[in-house]
Amino acid sequence: MPRIIGIDIPANKRLLISLTYIYGIGRVLSEEIISKLKLDPNMKAGKLTEADIGKINTVLSDDSLSDHINAIKADSEDRDFSLLAKSIRDSIEKNEPENALDRLHTFVVRYIRNLCDKHQITYDKDKPLHSFFGEYIKHLKNEHLVESIMTERIMKSSISILESFNKVRNNQSFAHDNEILNYHESLLIFKNISAIIEFLESVEKLFDTSEIYSHSDLNNTSTITRAGFANLMTEWKGWAKLKTEKAKVEEQETVFFCLRLLLYAVGSIMLIVPKLLYSTKVEE
């Protein structure tokens, strides 16, 4: 049977009909795909060549996972974790997200636990994923690593997303003898989880930078820790603002001085010229 974006379609049916066996593709979209690729809608799907299948996959790859593959990587030297990440990436490259939902869940659990260990956040290993992820979010807020209320709300909503991910893992993945979740919903889950991981990666980079961030305050040079990073940034912003305002005042004072100098020169000329004219007239 021909396999399109990870789904086997009927080989003995017309291509126009076979493509509709892919979740999310109706007859109209099927006609558009066939027309775009200049294929015969009445041909049996089983007669598709590898090149034809590749073209169809390319057309449908607008929703592929290739842009999210970099988010799935081991953040430690743990060999098991590295192998887990590799197996998920293999499924992504094959555009078969539904086959790796259970492994993605395991990956996220290990990933968040590693972050909690890094920040010395205590958690119960028997607690579900969304529970200790909530503790991590609290830590980000307390460390001032999340600036906007909207970002905080998005991250809090991610807690409920991960709670639902627990259910998908248990009931709709290969973790057990389940009926597997369809391709498009699996794709949606992968994209959302990847987006969460990518954001956390950027936050952790900020954290790591704050650990070694150095600054000079007048004649005093010191190294700050993450706890003082937010206060330092506030201090620097205030200092920069003060410096800007001071520069503006100095600029205004310079302008006023030049104007006073110009008025003094004009006034002096106005005083001298009449005297010169009077002196010349007397001499005549």
Summary of the structure (lengths in Angstrom):
residues: 284
radius of gyration: 33.8
end to end distance: 120.7
largest distance: 124.1
contacts: 754
relative contact order: 0.07
helix: 71%
strand: 5%
